[in-house]
Amino acid sequence: MNIETAIELFRQAVTNALMLVSPILITTIVVGLVISLIQSVTSIQEQTLSFAPKLFAVGGLLIIGSSWLMKTLMNFTIEVYQTIPSVGF
């Protein structure tokens, strides 16, 4: 395996990881900000109140986007397996 192939695979892995995780992180941040805004407006200072909406939002997002997540992971895995014969061990 030459260094260019290894760098390219690593770059693709990082890009895929960021692409797969970013919708979950953005959803969590947005829901957290909305709940915090509601808590500050209503003067409710319950720390556990923001956990359930985040959990439901991320769970719903995973249910809706699970096919896209799995398809992206499978495509990357197939691509990595297809490069194994060209490595030349």
Secondary structure, 3 states (H helix, E strand, C coil): CCHHHHHHHHHHHHHHHHHHHHHHHHHHHHHHHHHHHHHHHHCCCCHHHHHHHHHHHHHHHHHHHHHHHHHHHHHHHHHHHHHHHHHCC
